[in-house]
């Protein structure tokens, strides 16, 4: 059964990563626009300008640093954590109704990569994949929406990082 896009997140245009290491920036840029709800609608270049000081020399984001930096930035209204994948081998990922950024070990690319996931039905889901066309050329990738199964994200990853919209409780 293919995933169902209940909230039409595909109406938010995809974001292609600028270079081999900027998937984190492309994903955060798309996520901010798709989730909205008072979050800044930053371009990928603005995301990089805001957070480049926290990245490594090659432009990548250390996973624990990413969790700390994103979670502490009140403008993003984002929560993040590490999830062991062995408990999701035969069931869907712990996703809610809104898009979730995932950092995972990409079996084909060899290394850590990020997507934004949404519209999960059972174990099938949609992803905003910033590394398209692959390999493409720096500055010319467009990103694309793809249908995938949860296994794509967990087969080479003993753990994944998930980043989801923070739920803010309002006082009555």
C-alpha positions, 0 to 999 in steps of 0.5 A: 500500500503506498503512503498517503499524503494526508496534509499535501506537504507536496505543495511545499516545493522540494529543496535540493542540497547545495553540495555533498554535505548540505543535506541537513540545511536543505532538509531543515529549510524544507521542513521549516516551510512545510511545518510553518506554525510561526517558524522562520521560512528560511532558504537553504543558504539562510539555514547555512548562514545561521548554523555553519559555525556549528558544522565541521570543516567539510560542512557536515553536522556532527549528529549529537551537535545537531541535536543540541543546536536544533533543540536549543534554538527556540525559533525552530520549535523542534525536538530531536532524539536518537532512536534505536532502529531494531524496534522498528524492523517490522513496524512503522517509524515513530512519526506523527502527522507532521513532517519529521527530519531523519538522519540515517546511514545511507546504505548506497551513498555510504555515510550519514544522510538526511531526508524529511519523512511524512505521510506514513501508512504502515511502513510506507511513507513519502520523503523529501530527498534533497540529493536529486538528481544524484550525483548531480552538480553542486548548486543545481540539485532540485530535490524530489519527493519519493515513496519509500519503505521504513526499511530504507532508513533502518537497514544500515542504521542501528540508530537514527536521529529524528527531529519533529515539531515541538508541541507547545502547551498553552496555558488556559 
